[in-house]
Amino acid sequence: MRKPVLVIGLAAAAIAGGAYFLLSADKPENLQLTSQQWKEDLRYLARELPKRHANAFHFTPRANFEKAVADLDAQLDHADSDAAWVGMQRITSLVGDGHTYLRTPRDSAEFPIDIAHFGKEYRIVSVIPGLENALGARVVKVGDVPVERAAELCKELFSRDENPTLGEAFIDDSLTTGATLRGLGIIADRNAGRYTLMDDGGREFTVDVHPLAPGSHPALIRSYKDPPLYKQNPEQKFACKYLEDSHTLYCNVRAIRDLSGPVDEMVKTIRQQNPDKLVIDLRQNGGGDYTVGERHLIHPIRSLPSINQKGHLFVLIGANTFSAAMNNAAQFRSQTAAILVGQEIGEKPNSYQEPRNMTLPNSHLQVRYSTRFYRFSENGENAVRPDQEVIPTWAEYKAGEDPVLEWVLKYGAK
């Protein structure tokens, strides 16, 4: 499953594809706290986050932040653990940047389904055995709450000052996390989820789901029979394949780290095969070190005269192209002849980054906060948009197609 998550994989100092996932704490989490202990954690958060963040009130005024803290403090007398940490995550999200967040607890009651949105629809895109009847169905309700309203509530927990696509990606995972749904009041029991679904024939039905054991990774049944190229070999952080029919070298780069060796092999392949096109896919890249990407990926490609021309170099981007990967995508645009294809990147190029950790004293939950402002866009718009927008449809996803790569392969064909 893609969870546990606060967002799809992210910060520069964490493992790519999992900056929201894999932050280690010195002490094990403890959510079985008294209301007084939760209040102590809240006071610590309210005091230390503004002190440590580079500019904690760049988006939300201090007065609004402090009012939210006071409101939650009053609610903690009657809140359970899920409502307590969700309340603190809502407060943390007011800071605004995607590198600042409260880590989702490890025992977050992950349900054994995945949801993805296609336009305004939410679809079940993978399940464990036994839930096959739900696969591909459109989500109508989560518990008794219409899915549109549930999505709005989940979005309140995500960094408020990023571009919309990043928040939308966060919602997909939140809708299948029992602890989040319980903390938001969407379901009554974190260990029992009920989804009202509709099949393509218009028939409504319900499925009841229960959480996976923490850390379990069961085999999934997916909507498509055969995965598209970008979903193959997910354990590989840098994987290239020469597509002979289109004379294209496709490289899926999932992490901005340890690039020197893989890029040397990529350049060697380019010299051997003399491809017409090079495709660098950053859609699943959660970051790393942008200076490594600039030095060991962008500069070598920039030095290839046969590739660094319009129509020969393509960079694929999406909502989850985050942190160092977002920075490098912006640099590909400014330093090379690359054509960017896909969807708008969720993180703003001019934003707060360089995250550090702190631990709440009683729950031992991890808080991530930004320490430095970076500027990677000088054109007046604080967004990295594709030169060619391609948004996959449900029909394409279900068929295992990749319309983003297909657009590139057809580019320039007569």
Secondary structure, DSSP 8 states (H G I E B T S, - for coil): ---S-SSSS--TTS-TT-TTT----SS-------HHHHHHHHHHHHHHHHHHSS-TTSSS-HHHHHHHHHHHHHHGGG--HHHHHHHHHHHHHTT--TT-EE---S---B-SEEEEEETTEEEEEEE-TT-GGGTT-EEEEETTEEHHHHHHHHHTTS-TTS-HHHHHHHHHHHTTBHHHHHHTTS-S-TT-EEEEEE-TTS-EEEEEE----TT-----EESSSS--GGGS-TT-SEEEEEEGGGTEEEEEE--BSS-HHHHHHHHHHHHHH--SEEEEE-TT---B-HHHHIIIIIHHHHT-TTTSSTTTEEEEE-TT--THHHHHHHHHHHHS--EEEES--SS-SSEEEEEEEEE-TTT--EEEEEEEEE----SS------SEE----HHHHHTT--HHHHHHHHTT--
